[in-house]
Amino acid sequence: MQKDEYMNYPIFKFKMINKVNLKSISYFANVILLFSVILDPSNLFLGIKDIAFIFFVAVSFFDAKIKNVFILIAFLTMYFITFTFGLLASQKMDLDFSFATLKSFLFLLYLFWMNNDYLEICSIFYKLTIIMGIIVIIIYFLMNQSLILEGIIYSFMGEKDFFVTAGRRTILGTKLFYVHYRSSAICVISLSLALYFLFSRRKFKYFIHFCILFLCLLISGTRANMLSAILISIFVMLFYLLYKKKSIMIFTILINLVCIFGSLIIFLLLTEANRSTQIKMGHQESMFSIFSENPIRFLLIGTGPGSLYYSLGFDGMTPQSELTYLELIRNYGLVFTLIIIYLFCIPFIKIINNKQYDKLLKFSLFIGYISYLFIAGTNPLLINSNGFIVFSIMFYISQNNILKEIK
């Protein structure tokens, strides 16, 4: 029987239609999932993050590939070992926080679908971050129109525990109005992609994308976001001059200027006295104090996720501070922390070996990902759904050709 004749059989057509429909549903479920994680990071406005995740897993179950299961196993193993030792050592625990951490690790199941290019995960992620940038810019514009409008919007965001916060703060002696989207740090990945496409494809729309994402980070009011946006833009441009234009002299002059002024700005930002810096210094002093009490324990095992400690920064007991990498050592010990950092580096190692990408794209992704890991160092943005979304997106980028996906 000819293949064409077989394909005309009703049962074959039914299977094909079923497969296409299931993939369409899976794609839709993925859009809802990424929308809930990226645009509703606190899960308090829509409250559908968990449902969206379960729905996606259910409709996409048969397309899952357990190629990266060792990553999930590694994270869960480290979690249960340190959590168990924390309980056995009678460590004071915030069990709600411990359970929330376990839920965030389960989000690594998303890695099972990072080989499926029909989901267009990077494209959806890129578009959602641009929507985020547009929301931030609109709110910023509206709040700058009048004090009355500013007050109305500010009150609404405060009452609803909104995913956007706004106010005024002083940075380097300058008073600035800011609008901060809680998950805005993830825009650094899209910013690096927008710059790459701007330089490689030379289309005006990518310049618009760059402006939206750059402004979203710049007006966020957080020093790490602002600094990352500036450094990504400068370093990608410098690499473009060196790699594409071969302008070695211009590159040398500019890189020296960037290093001099960049170092000065970083020093000023990190040493500027403000409430946020004082809180971080309090966290740091408290953690170094408990590390010195039992160095062997924090070298090997830590106190477990959800463990409480007294922080001078908050002047009270807390399970988490903004110093993410010190928190990892406190919770999981230095050895497990190094393993966690290595696991987060795996996607970029795979990107380096991806022969479909040129050096400019690899460098852009590198500087974008490093920027996110830098921001996550002073914000709790690594071991949660936002951190694992970025981790998964980088895995997806490393294993698929996103050049065909983002038009």
C-alpha positions, 0 to 999 in steps of 0.5 A: 500500500502506498504511503499516500493512500495510508495517510488518507485513512480516517484513523490516521487523519484523526491521530494527526489532528489529535496531535496537532490539537494537543500541541496547540493546547500545550503551546497555549498552556505554556503561554499562560504559565510564562505569563503568570510567572513573568507578569504576576511574580508574586502570584497575588494578583491573578493567583494562577501560577500553580494551576497554570503549571499543573495544566501545562504539565498535564497537557504536555506530559507525553512530550516530556523528555527526562534528559535533564532529570539529573538537575532536578534530582541534584537540587532535590537531594541537596534540599532534603539532605540540608533540610533533614540535618536542620531538623535533626539539629533542632534548628528553628525553621519557618516551615512555610518558607521551606515548603515554598522553596520545595515548590520552587525546586519542583518548577525545575520539571519545566526543564523536561520540555526545553527540547520542544521548539514548537513551544517557542519558549524564548519567543514568548519570554521575549514578548512578555518582557517587552509587555512588562517594559511597556507597562512600567513605562506607561505607569511611570508616564502616568505618575509623572503627570500629576501628584493626584494621579501619582497618589491614586496609582500608588494607593492602588498598588499598595492596597492590592500588594501589586506586582509593581512598586513605585516611589522616589529614592536618591541615587548618587545624590540625585532624587529619582522617581522609580517604577519597579516591576518585581520580576524586571531583572529578567529583562536583562536576558531580553535586552541582550537579545534585542541588542544582538538582533539590532546589530545583526539584523539592523531593523528599527523594531529591535531598536524600539525593543531595546529602548523599552527594555533599557528604560524598564531596567533604568527606571526600576530604581534598583542599582543592580538593574540600572547598572546591568542595563548600562553595562550590557549595552556598553559591552555588547556594543564594544564586542560588536565593534571588535568582532564585526567591525574589527575596530581595534583602536576604537575598541581599545580606547573605549574599553579603557574609558569604560573600565575607568568610569565603570569602576568609579560608578560601581564603587560609588553605588556600592559605597553610597550610604542609604537604608538599603545598603545599611540593611544589607550590611546588617545581613552580612554582619549577622551571617559572618557572625554565625559562620564563624561560630561553626565554620565546619557546619557551613562548609559542609551542610548549612542549616537547611532551607527555611532555617531562621537566624537573627539579622541586624538588617531586619532587627529580627528573625528571618529565613531569607535576606537579600544576600542570595549567595551568602544565603545559599552558603547558610542554607546549603553549605559551601560545597552544595553552594558551589554545586548549585552555582555550577548547575546554573552555569550549565546552560551557558556551557551548552551555548558556547558549544552551540554551532548555530550561534556566532560569537556575538550572540554567545557574548550577548547571552553571556553578558545578559545571563551574568547580569541576571546572576549579578542582580540575583546576588543582592535580591532573592531572585535565584531560588524561586520561580523567576530564577528557574524560569531564566535558568530554563530559558537559557537551557532552551536557548542552548538547545534550540535555534532561537534565530528562527524563532524570534523574527 
